[in-house]
Amino acid sequence: MPISYSLSLSSSILPNPNLRPIQFRTQNNRHFPNLRIRSSNLTTHTLQFLKPYLISQHKTILSGWLCSAISAYSLSNLLSKFSAITTATTVDATQGFALGGLVIVRLIANYVQHALLWEASLNAVYDVRVHVFDRVVQRELGFFEANDAVSSGDIAYRITAEASDLATTLYALLNIIVPSTLQLSAMIMHMLAISPALSLITATVIPCMVLVVAFLGQELGKISKKSHISIAALSAYLNEMLPAILFVKTNNAELLESARFKKLALTDYSAKLNKKRMKALIPQVIQAIYFGVLSLLCSCSVMISRGSFDRRSLVSFVTSLLFLIEPIQDIGKAYNEWREGEPAIERLFAMTRFKNKMVEKRDAIDLDHVMGDLKLCDVSFKYNNDLPLILNGLNLHIRSGEIVAIVGPSGGGKTTLSKLLLRLYDPTSGSILIDNQNIQNIRVQSLRRHVGVVSQDITLFSGTVAENIGYKDLTTKIDMKRVKRVAQSAYADEFIRKLPEGYETNIGPRGSTLSGGQRQRLAIARAFYQNSSILILDEATSALDSRSELLVRQAVERLMENRTVLVISHRLQTVMMAKRIFLLDNGKLEELPQSTMLNGDMDSLLSSGQGKDSLH
């Protein structure tokens, strides 16, 4: 950042427990933030939403308003001295210096006023963005997976584009409360008729202003380009991260992603602030040209006889220009900005109003060490009260270090079961125990630290190979020795060393520069790095070429050593690694006899996808 600001990160999350905002619901009584806004008191609620963020910037706002008072006071004195000059027969140097000093004071006060109010607005928007983002990543997985879920693109747009528009709305609001009111009050005291002759003469300033604005416009264009790049980077990050919310949650990475988001948001904040400062400077330069021309007119008018020129028309012109046109325009713009910004503000804060169904107990415990004993005790689950049970009375005991496979038709609930083990959802009834501890009595972060997942849908982020393998330590310090060791265990070290920069090679968005087998081996290396005691392999060996499949399968076999493993797969080679195999069909769990594998019925079952009926 070019200069230092008083950005308080401690205020970047500003929940306001005293507010009770309106709630929008569908016919099914579910929160739904896209509904048409119908409240007649929306303005009041919107101001309530913004209140804590504006209060957090009170010092900057008050400083900006103080500058506006100085500006209005200096202009009032300026008008008085102009009136004295127009009636005087001679003008001494002292009066000229006094006028010049007042002009400079007003210009500086105006610039600082606009810069401070923009800074306060952008600081508030930064806090709003961080707060909304933190609330979004803390929402239950159902918010992202429900049929009526807000799309990730819509969420990204709200946090980027609509939050940016909010800065303009806040600035317009702050600029009319005191500055425009002061100027309007002065206008009433100084309003005079405008001289047509002076208006025509001052029109000659337009070509000069065009040249100045053209030059400053080029500079503004350069700054705006950086601003667009920063907002594009922020939007790209959100579009990449939000679809991977399942991976973020299962890796306890909410705080990590919040830190990454803050960094990008801070870059965008800095670019936007520079842009707004330039936009604040341009009007002041134009006013300087106006004052220069008006000073020339004033000097010329003194040399003209009193009978041929109305000297007080100069004062009338200045008064009208500065006290009538500007504040009226500001008020009109502010009203339009506010009316335009209200829906965007509501859409932003609609995503923060929720109460998770899954609540962590206050006395939840941390697990320092997990043996890996896993029990399902009469577990049933359905996503919604209106839907049938997906899992119905499941009972299963997986001993520490045991490998168990679950097979069954697509949509039978296998992946849902893995989400319950990670406590992304709570069972409708029954319980899940790890080392005889109900997982609802375990802190969520502790649980997900000891339960790892490798799935077919590999999640990789833009960044280096090392950053993706050591993801859980991204905000602290990645252990490179450990990264290389686990990469060797996952049969990934060979291809990584052939990359242009080895472990420091950027793999592109979602690992787009890597092949399917390479991406899977990186995911397995990351699971090695996390070193969870319980491992879920959800279709971890998808269809690949023979060499890649062999390497991935060998990596998986290494990964499963000395761990409790739940294998979810349709592939015979993967299932054959398990000591016991269970069929999940129609919400029920049934253990398959060893004869199923020996007689070749397993291959038929896996390929048919018709459940246990295909065995008979």
Rosetta blueprint (number, residue, H / E / L):
1 M L
2 P L
3 I L
4 S L
5 Y L
6 S L
7 L L
8 S L
9 L H
10 S H
11 S H
12 S L
13 I L
14 L L
15 P L
16 N L
17 P L
18 N L
19 L L
20 R L
21 P L
22 I L
23 Q L
24 F L
25 R E
26 T L
27 Q L
28 N L
29 N L
30 R L
31 H E
32 F L
33 P L
34 N L
35 L L
36 R L
37 I L
38 R L
39 S L
40 S L
41 N L
42 L H
43 T H
44 T H
45 H H
46 T H
47 L H
48 Q H
49 F H
50 L H
51 K H
52 P H
53 Y H
54 L H
55 I H
56 S L
57 Q L
58 H H
59 K H
60 T H
61 I H
62 L H
63 S H
64 G H
65 W H
66 L H
67 C H
68 S H
69 A H
70 I H
71 S H
72 A H
73 Y H
74 S H
75 L H
76 S H
77 N H
78 L H
79 L H
80 S H
81 K H
82 F H
83 S H
84 A H
85 I H
86 T H
87 T H
88 A L
89 T L
90 T L
91 V L
92 D L
93 A H
94 T H
95 Q H
96 G H
97 F H
98 A H
99 L H
100 G H
101 G H
102 L H
103 V H
104 I H
105 V H
106 R H
107 L H
108 I H
109 A H
110 N H
111 Y H
112 V H
113 Q H
114 H H
115 A H
116 L H
117 L H
118 W H
119 E H
120 A H
121 S H
122 L H
123 N H
124 A H
125 V H
126 Y H
127 D H
128 V H
129 R H
130 V H
131 H H
132 V H
133 F H
134 D H
135 R H
136 V H
137 V H
138 Q L
139 R L
140 E L
141 L H
142 G H
143 F H
144 F H
145 E H
146 A L
147 N L
148 D L
149 A L
150 V L
151 S L
152 S H
153 G H
154 D H
155 I H
156 A H
157 Y H
158 R H
159 I H
160 T H
161 A H
162 E H
163 A H
164 S H
165 D H
166 L H
167 A H
168 T H
169 T H
170 L H
171 Y H
172 A H
173 L H
174 L H
175 N H
176 I H
177 I H
178 V H
179 P H
180 S H
181 T H
182 L H
183 Q H
184 L H
185 S H
186 A H
187 M H
188 I H
189 M H
190 H H
191 M L
192 L L
193 A L
194 I L
195 S L
196 P H
197 A H
198 L H
199 S H
200 L H
201 I H
202 T H
203 A L
204 T L
205 V H
206 I H
207 P H
208 C H
209 M H
210 V H
211 L H
212 V H
213 V H
214 A H
215 F H
216 L H
217 G H
218 Q H
219 E H
220 L H
221 G H
222 K H
223 I H
224 S H
225 K H
226 K H
227 S H
228 H H
229 I H
230 S H
231 I H
232 A H
233 A H
234 L H
235 S H
236 A H
237 Y H
238 L H
239 N H
240 E H
241 M H
242 L H
243 P H
244 A H
245 I H
246 L H
247 F H
248 V H
249 K H
250 T H
251 N L
252 N L
253 A L
254 E H
255 L H
256 L H
257 E H
258 S H
259 A H
260 R H
261 F H
262 K H
263 K H
264 L H
265 A H
266 L H
267 T H
268 D H
269 Y H
270 S H
271 A H
272 K H
273 L H
274 N H
275 K H
276 K H
277 R H
278 M H
279 K H
280 A H
281 L H
282 I H
283 P H
284 Q H
285 V H
286 I H
287 Q H
288 A H
289 I H
290 Y H
291 F H
292 G H
293 V H
294 L H
295 S H
296 L H
297 L H
298 C H
299 S H
300 C H
301 S H
302 V H
303 M H
304 I L
305 S L
306 R L
307 G L
308 S L
309 F L
310 D L
311 R L
312 R H
313 S H
314 L H
315 V H
316 S H
317 F H
318 V H
319 T H
320 S H
321 L H
322 L H
323 F H
324 L H
325 I H
326 E H
327 P H
328 I H
329 Q H
330 D H
331 I H
332 G H
333 K H
334 A H
335 Y H
336 N H
337 E H
338 W H
339 R H
340 E H
341 G H
342 E H
343 P H
344 A H
345 I H
346 E H
347 R H
348 L H
349 F H
350 A H
351 M L
352 T L
353 R L
354 F L
355 K L
356 N L
357 K L
358 M L
359 V L
360 E L
361 K L
362 R L
363 D L
364 A L
365 I E
366 D L
367 L L
368 D L
369 H L
370 V L
371 M L
372 G L
373 D L
374 L E
375 K E
376 L E
377 C E
378 D E
379 V E
380 S E
381 F E
382 K L
383 Y L
384 N L
385 N L
386 D L
387 L L
388 P L
389 L L
390 I L
391 L E
392 N E
393 G E
394 L E
395 N E
396 L E
397 H E
398 I E
399 R L
400 S L
401 G L
402 E L
403 I E
404 V E
405 A E
406 I E
407 V E
408 G L
409 P L
410 S L
411 G L
412 G L
413 G L
414 K H
415 T H
416 T H
417 L H
418 S H
419 K H
420 L H
421 L H
422 L L
423 R L
424 L L
425 Y L
426 D L
427 P L
428 T L
429 S E
430 G E
431 S E
432 I E
433 L E
434 I E
435 D L
436 N L
437 Q E
438 N E
439 I H
440 Q H
441 N H
442 I E
443 R L
444 V H
445 Q H
446 S H
447 L H
448 R H
449 R H
450 H H
451 V E
452 G E
453 V E
454 V E
455 S E
456 Q L
457 D L
458 I L
459 T L
460 L L
461 F L
462 S L
463 G L
464 T E
465 V H
466 A H
467 E H
468 N H
469 I H
470 G L
471 Y H
472 K H
473 D H
474 L L
475 T L
476 T L
477 K L
478 I L
479 D L
480 M H
481 K H
482 R H
483 V H
484 K H
485 R H
486 V H
487 A H
488 Q H
489 S H
490 A L
491 Y L
492 A L
493 D H
494 E H
495 F H
496 I H
497 R H
498 K L
499 L L
500 P L
501 E L
502 G H
503 Y H
504 E H
505 T L
506 N E
507 I L
508 G L
509 P H
510 R H
511 G H
512 S L
513 T L
514 L L
515 S L
516 G H
517 G H
518 Q H
519 R H
520 Q H
521 R H
522 L H
523 A H
524 I H
525 A H
526 R H
527 A H
528 F H
529 Y H
530 Q H
531 N L
532 S L
533 S L
534 I E
535 L E
536 I E
537 L E
538 D E
539 E L
540 A L
541 T L
542 S L
543 A L
544 L L
545 D L
546 S H
547 R H
548 S H
549 E H
550 L H
551 L H
552 V H
553 R H
554 Q H
555 A H
556 V H
557 E H
558 R H
559 L H
560 M H
561 E L
562 N L
563 R L
564 T E
565 V E
566 L E
567 V E
568 I E
569 S L
570 H L
571 R L
572 L H
573 Q H
574 T H
575 V H
576 M L
577 M L
578 A L
579 K L
580 R E
581 I E
582 F E
583 L E
584 L E
585 D E
586 N L
587 G L
588 K E
589 L E
590 E E
591 E E
592 L E
593 P L
594 Q H
595 S H
596 T H
597 M H
598 L H
599 N L
600 G L
601 D H
602 M H
603 D H
604 S H
605 L H
606 L H
607 S H
608 S H
609 G L
610 Q L
611 G H
612 K H
613 D H
614 S H
615 L H
616 H L
